[in-house]
Amino acid sequence: MFWREWQEYRDYLYGCCLRRMEGNQTEAEDALSMAMLRAREAWRTSSKPIDNVKAWLVRLVNNLCTNLLKKRDRLFSCEAKEELWVSQEEGQALAA
């Protein structure tokens, strides 16, 4: 049952991922793969029936993409701070 539903909406969900991941195809494909695994597990363990499968999947995909974007932004923020710190140290070493 899950696979049939997933296949029906897969292309649409990929489009959602692609838009949310700002056109980055690699990130969109990764997000779609993660979403499929989460959806499959949630589908299997759900105690109540899912009335609107498409809406449920879109919400899951959007939430996942939001989390991935936040994680990416935190990572880039940390990397930028580290680069600034290293360049400041190098500047101090050159001045000495």
C-alpha positions in Angstrom: 0.0 0.0 0.0 2.7 2.5 1.0 4.8 2.0 -2.2 1.8 2.5 -4.5 1.0 5.8 -2.7 4.6 6.8 -2.7 5.0 6.1 -6.4 1.9 8.1 -7.2 3.2 11.2 -5.6 6.9 10.8 -5.9 7.4 13.2 -8.8 5.3 15.8 -7.2 7.2 15.4 -3.9 10.5 15.7 -5.8 9.3 19.0 -7.2 8.5 20.2 -3.6 11.9 19.2 -2.5 13.6 20.9 -5.4 11.8 24.2 -4.7 12.5 24.0 -1.0 16.2 23.1 -1.5 16.5 26.2 -3.7 17.0 24.2 -7.0 19.9 22.1 -5.7 19.1 18.7 -7.3 21.5 16.7 -5.1 20.0 18.1 -1.9 16.5 17.6 -3.3 17.2 14.0 -4.1 18.8 13.4 -0.7 15.7 15.1 1.0 13.3 12.9 -1.1 15.2 9.7 -0.1 15.1 10.7 3.6 11.5 11.6 3.3 10.7 8.2 1.8 12.3 6.4 4.7 10.6 8.5 7.3 7.2 8.2 5.5 7.6 4.5 5.2 8.3 4.1 8.9 5.6 6.5 10.0 3.1 4.7 7.7 4.0 1.4 9.2 3.8 2.6 12.8 0.8 4.9 12.5 -2.1 3.9 14.8 -4.7 5.8 12.8 -5.5 5.8 9.1 -4.1 8.6 6.9 -7.1 10.4 5.3 -5.3 12.6 2.8 -2.1 10.8 1.8 -0.8 13.5 -0.5 -1.2 16.3 2.1 0.4 14.1 4.7 3.4 13.4 2.4 3.7 17.0 1.4 3.8 18.1 5.0 6.4 15.5 5.9 8.6 16.6 2.9 8.2 20.3 3.8 9.1 19.7 7.5 12.1 17.6 6.5 13.4 20.2 4.0 12.9 22.9 6.6 15.0 20.9 9.1 17.7 20.2 6.5 17.9 23.9 5.6 18.2 24.9 9.2 21.0 22.3 9.7 22.8 23.5 6.6 22.6 27.1 7.7 24.0 26.2 11.1 26.8 24.3 9.5 27.7 27.1 7.1 27.4 29.6 10.0 29.9 27.5 12.0 32.2 27.2 9.0 32.1 30.9 8.4 33.0 31.7 12.0 35.8 29.2 11.9 37.2 30.7 8.7 37.0 34.2 10.3 38.7 33.0 13.4 41.5 31.3 11.3 42.0 34.4 9.2 42.2 36.7 12.3 44.8 34.4 13.8 46.8 34.5 10.5 46.5 38.3 10.4 47.8 38.5 14.0 50.7 36.2 13.2 51.7 38.3 10.2 51.5 41.5 12.2 53.9 40.1 14.9 
